[in-house]
Amino acid sequence: MRRLAARGAAGDAGEVAAPAADSTHCAQGRSPSPPRLVTSSGIYSDAGMSGTDQSRPRTTQWWQEISCWLGPFSSRSFVCFLPFFSPRLIDVCAIWDTGVLPPTADWKGASSGVAGARLNEAETLSSIQEAQLERLEVATPCGPGSRERGPVLRMARQQLPPWVHAAILLCLLSLGRAIEIPMDPSIQNELSQPPTITKQSVKDHIVDPRDNILIECEAKGNPAPSFHWTRNSRFFNIAKDPRVSMKRRSGTLVIDFRSGGRPEEYEGEYQCFARNKFGTALSNRIRLQVSKSPLWPKENLDPVVVQEGAPLTLQCNPPPGLPSPVIFWMSSTMDPITQDKRVSQGHNGDLYFSNVMLQDMQTDYSCNARFHFTHTIQQKNAFTLKVLTNHPHNDSSLRNHPDMYSARGVAERTPSFMYPQGTASSQMVLRGMDLLLECIASGVPTPDIAWYKKGGDLPSDKAKFENFNKALRITNVSEEDSGEYFCLASNKMGSIRHTISVRVKAAPYWLDEPKNLILAPGEDGRLVCRASGNPKPTIQWMVNGEPLQSAPPNPNREVAGDTIIFRDTQISSRAVYQCNTSNEHGYLLANAFVSVLDVPPRMLSPRNQLIRVILYNRTRLDCPFFGSPIPTLRWFKNGQGSNLDGGNYHVYENGSLEIKMIHKEDQGIYTCVATNILGKAENQVRLEVKDPTRIFRMPEDQVAKRGTTVQLECRVKHDPSLKLTVSWLKDDEPLYIGNRMKKEDDSLTIFGVAERDQGSYTCVASTELDQDLAKAYLTVLGRPDRPRDLELTDLAERSVRLTWIPGDDNNSPITDYVVQFEEDQFQPGVWHDHSKFPGSVNSAVLQLSPYVNYQFRVIAINEVGSSHPSLPSERYRTSGAPPESNPADVKGEGTRKNNMEITWTPMNATSAFGPNLRYIVKWRRRETRESWNNVTVWGSRYVVGQTPVYVPYEIRVQAENDFGKGPEPDTVIGYSGEDLPSAPRRFRVRQPNLETINLEWDHPEHPNGILTGYTLRYVAFNGTKVGKQIVENFSPNQTKFTVQRADPVSRYRFTLSARTQVGSGEAVTEESPAPPNEAYTNNQADIATQGWFIGLMCAIALLVLILLIVCFIKRSRGGKYPVREKKDVPLGPEDPKEEDGSFDYSDEDNKPLQGSQTSLDGTIKQQESDDSLVDYGEGGEGQFNEDGSFIGQYTVKKDKEETEGNESSEATSPVNAIYSLA
C-alpha cells in the first residue's frame, strides 16, 4: 500500500524491486521475474539461492504462480512479509503503482511489528478472503490458452507451499488497514466527518401515558448534522403537528400533551436520520408503545369447595398490561399469603396448593397486580375456601406431628404434576436471556423437587433454584445450555418426573461489527459486517440510508458477501454505510462511515518535552503524530543526520522510540520528524539520565516480645537532584504511623510492640522517577491461639477426662492451660475456673461435683498472655447428693430497731449437689433457754420481727436439697436492730487556767447498739454576744477533750451526744465557769505603777517636746507643713483618739482588759482605758513583753482631712506640728 511504500522509501538503497505482475504477462505466457530474496546470509538473485542452480526453477516457478494468481490485484499496492528459511522476515512479493519508490531494507524494520500479528490474523479469515480466493481461481492464467486455466490454477494452488498461502492471505488482510483519528478535540473539530449516531432510545420504547413522550436521537459530525424522522416507514412531518417538536441541536422528538391529545395516537415505529453533506446515519427502528394498566373485570367468585389433602389451583388471570404486571397474593385484609413448598405461586401468577389442609380456610386469597408505570395495584375479588375434612377440629398441636396427614385422616398419594402437565414438554429461549423451568407437583406428603440435565451437569455458575426448588433459572443462556432437563417430584409414596426439551435460538449478535473507515486518497480499505444467530441472519447493506442496490454505482466499491472492498478511494467516496442483519428473532443495525482525508503531518504532543529517566532502565520516547496519508517518522539525536533505529534503539509503528538500556551518553536532545507527501512536522524531546535510587542498608527480620521497642533501618542512596520520599508498608498496605510509631529518614521505630504489629514491613524509597523496596518480617511473641476440638471421655459419677488440641503458640511456648466450666442452672452463661494444668499436657481428669450440668472450655497461657477461650465442649450432668457444706458469711444485723435480718452467701452450682436447694434458718436469744425458732428459705435472707433493741441472738443456717440435709451448721452471734443511745453520763467541765478548758464524760448508760462515736458542739459567748459554733467528732473510745480558749474573758457552752449507726442520741449541755475579774484588775493596776512604765511615759513626753520645738523653728523660716485647713475642726468619728485623750493598747497575748466586750466573731474590743497609748500609733502595734517593758512602736496618726501641698496655714498646735513633721 502507498503508506508502506512511502515509509520504506526512506531506507537504504541496494535492494531491487520485483517487477509488477499484470494480466499482460500472463496472457502472453510470460511470468514476471522473481524478486531478489534478502536473508541473513546475503542477497539471493534470480540465479539461484546461495549459488544452488537447482533453486532457480523452483523460485521462478512459485514466483510466476503467485504473480499470475494475484493478477487481479497486480495494479494495487501492497506488501507481504513471510518467513523464508530464516527467522527474519523477508519480502516475498511486492507490487507498486507507477511513480512510487521501491521498498528498501527499512521495510523489514518498519513492518516487523505487525507481521506476526498479521500471520495470526490469517488463521481467522472472514468470508471475504474465502470469496476472494474463489474468485481468483477463475482469473487469467499464466501460459498460452484459456481452456486449461481452471485446472492450471487449481494445480498451481495445490502445489504452492503453505507459507505462500499465508502470504496471499496477509496481502488481503492488509486491505483493511485504516487511519485512526486522534481524540484530540482540536483535530476532531477541524476534520470533516460524516454523521455518527451517539444516543438513541431503546428499540422497544414504552412510555407513561401521563407524561410527555421523548424519543431520543443525537448525533455528531462535521459539519453538524440535521435530522428528520420516519414513522411507520413514511416521512414524519414534524412541522404539521403542533404537539411535536425537536430539541435544539439534537434530533430528539418531544411530543407534548399538556394541551390535550391521546398518546395512543402516536404509537408506531420511528426511525431517525442524521445527515450532513458527507452522508446520512440511521438510528434503530424504535417501536413506541404506550403503557397500559387495564382494570380487572368484575366477577363474583363462589367459595371453592375442596377435600382436605386434595390439590388446588387458584387462577389469577390478570388483565394484559404493558409491560406485564407483577403478581402477588394477599388476603383481603392485605396480609401476605405465607408460601412454602406446599403452597406457592407459579411463574404464571396462579397459586398452587400441593395439598389443601384445614388451616387454609383461615384466610381468603386475593390476586394482586402491580403495574410499573402507573405505580398502581389492582386487587381481584378474593377466593374463599371450604375444606371438607374427616377431622373437623383444627388442632394446632397436630401441625408439628411427625405424621400430620395420618393424624388428620388424610390419605397419602403419590406425586403428580400440576404444572406443566404430562410427562414431557418443550421450551424455547433466546441466547443471552434467562431460562426459567418450572415444575409444581401435588401429593401427600408434599413432594420434594429435584432438577437434572440429561447427559451432563447443571451449569453451577449460572443455575440457581427458586420457589422452594420448584423453579430452575439459568442466567445468560448460551447454545451449550440447550438439551433435555427433567424435574423429579418424590415423596415416600413414590416419584414421577417431567422432561423439558430446551431449544436455544438467537437473535442476531455481532461477530465483527463494522467500524468507521478513514483512508487517505488512493488507499484501499474494507468494511466487514459479520453476525451470527439462530436461524442464521441475513445481511443487507445500505449507503446513506438507501439500499446499496439502488445507490449510484461506484467503480471503487465492491461487495463480497459480508464485506465491502474499497480501492483507490477518493474524496468523493465519503459516505455512511449501514449494515442491517436480521432473523425472525430480531435485528441489528450498525452505521460505519468511510471518510477520505488529505492532511499534512502534525505533532500531537507538547513541544520540547523534558524526559528524565533512570540509568540502565528501558525507556520510550513518545512522538504522537497524525497525517493522511500516514506519515513516515524518523528519529535523530543532537541534530545528527543518521536515523535512530536498530541496536539499542527500536522505533515502533506508532512513532515511539524505545531505548532498550539507558546509559549516560544517551542524554541529549532527540528530534522526531513525521513526513508524508503533503509536508513534514517535527518535535524535540530532551532526555536527562539520573542515578537510580537504592537502599544500601535494608531492614532485617526481627523477633520481638510484646511491649518492647523495635527499630527497622532503611538507609537510601539517590540522585541528589531528585526529591526522595521514604514510606512504609505493612503487609503490602500503607502503614498508619500512630502514636506508638516514629518514622525518621533512615528508620522506623515501634514502641510497645503489640500482637497486631506482627507482619511484613516494606521500606519504599521513591523519587518521581523510580523506587526501591526492601522488606523485613517482624515476629511478635503473642498470645497463643485458642485450643480446639474438646472431647469428654472416661465418664464417671464424680470425674471425667477432658482432651483438647493445642492452638498455635505464636512463637512463645504455652506454659499453662486453665480449664473453666459453666453450668446452666444457677448461673447460666457465667464461666468459672475449675483447674490449671501444665502447658505440656492436652488431656486431664477433672473432679466433678454432684448434680451439675457441666460444660467445659480451655484457655492457653504463655509468657505474653492468655488465649481466647476455646469453643465449649458438650455438656455432662452428674448425679445428685445431699449438700456437703452450708452457706458461708452468715450474719444477723438489724435494719430497724425492732428486727434482725439474717443473711448469707448463697451456695453455687458446685455445692448445691441437688435440685431445689433451700436453707433451714434457726435463731434464738443468746444466754436464754428459749427453744429454736426455724423457717425454710429459698433465697439468701430472712427478717426476724418484733425483737428487743440490740439483743444478741444465736443463728444457724443449714443447706438442704431433694437428696437431704447438709451437715450441722455452726452457730453465729447476731444482733437485733439498734436505736438512739442515751446521753453520756457525768459530763464534767473544768477550767484549770485562763488558756484551757478540760472536758470529761462517761459512756451512756444505755448505748442501744454499737457506739460509733461522740459529737461535741460548743460556742463562745460574752453577755449577749455569741460566737461561731464549733463541732468536734470523737471515736467511741474517747472520753476526754481539751479546748484552747480564744480569749480569757468569754465563756463557752458545750453540748455532747453519743452516736450509733441509727444517729445521734440524747445530748447533755454544760457551760464553762465565769472568769476571775478581781485578779485581772489588780494585775492591770500593778502594771501602771511600775517604774519602767513611768520612765517610758516621760521619755515619750520629752520626745514630743523636741518635735514641737523643731516644728516652730521650721515655721519661723517659712517652711510649709501640712496642717488642718481649720484648726478648730474637731476630730472625726473615725479618729481613733478619744476626747478624754485615752489610747487603746493590748499585751503580747492579746488578752482583753477589764471591761472589754467580745464580738460575735471572737474579736475583743476595749470599752474604757485611761492609760492606753494605742491611738498614738497606726494599727495599735504597741505591746508589753513578759517583764513589763514597752516594746511597741508609736507614731502619730494623720488626720483624714489633712491637706497636702505648699499652701500656707495658720499657727499649728503641737499635735498639728507632729502631723506635719510626720
Secondary structure, DSSP 8 states (H G I E B T S, - for coil): -HHHHHHHTTS-S---------HHHHHTT-------EEETTEEE-TT-BTTBTTHHHHHHHHHHHHHHHTGGGTTS-EEEEEE-SSSSEEEEEEE--TTS----THHHHHHHHHHHHHHHHHTT--HHHHHHHHHHTTS--SSS-STTHHHHHHHHHHHS-HHHHHHHHHHHHGGG--------HHHHHHS-EEEEEEEE--SEEEE-TTS-EEE-EEEEEES--EEEEEETTEEE-GGG-TTEEE-TTS--EEE--TT---GGGG-EEEEEEEEETTEEEE---EEEEE-B-----------EEEETT--EEE-------BS--EEEEE-TTS-B----SSEEE-TTS-EEESS--GGGGGS-BEEEEEETTTTEEEE---B-EEEE-S--S--GGGGG-TTHHHHTT---EEEEEEES-SSEEEEEEETTS-EEEE-EEEEES--EEEEEETTB---TTTEEEETTTTEEEE-S--GGG-EEEEEEEEETTEEEEEEEEEEEEEEEEEEE----EEE-TT--EEEE-EEEEES--EEEEEETTEEGGGS---TTEEEETTEEEE-S--GGG-EEEEEEEEETTEEEEEEEEEEE--EEEEE-S-SSEEEEEETT--EEE---EEEES--EEEEEETT-SS---BTTEEE-TTS-EEESS--GGG-EEEEEEEEETTEEEEEEEEEEEE---EEEE----EEEETT--EEEE-EEE--TTS--EEEEEETTEE----TTEEEETTEEEESS--GGG-EEEEEEEE-SS-EEEEEEEEEEE------EEEEEES--SSEEEEEEE----TTS-EEEEEEEEE-SSSSTT--EEEEEEETT-SEEEEE--SS-EEEEEEEEEESS-B---------EE------SS--EEEEEE-SSTTEEEEEEE---HHHH-SSS-EEEEEEEETTS----EEEEESSSEEEEES--TT-EEEEEEEEEETTEE------EEEE---------EEEEEE-SSSSEEEEEEE--S---S---EEEEEEEEEETTEE---EEEEE-TT--EEEEE-S-SS-EEEEEEEEEETTEEEEEEEEE-----HHHHHHHHHHHHT-HHHHHHHHHHHHHHHHHHHHHHHHHHTT------SSTT----TT-SS-TT-------TT----TT-EE-TTS-EE----SS--GGGSSS----B-TTS-B---------TT---SS-------HHHHHHHH-
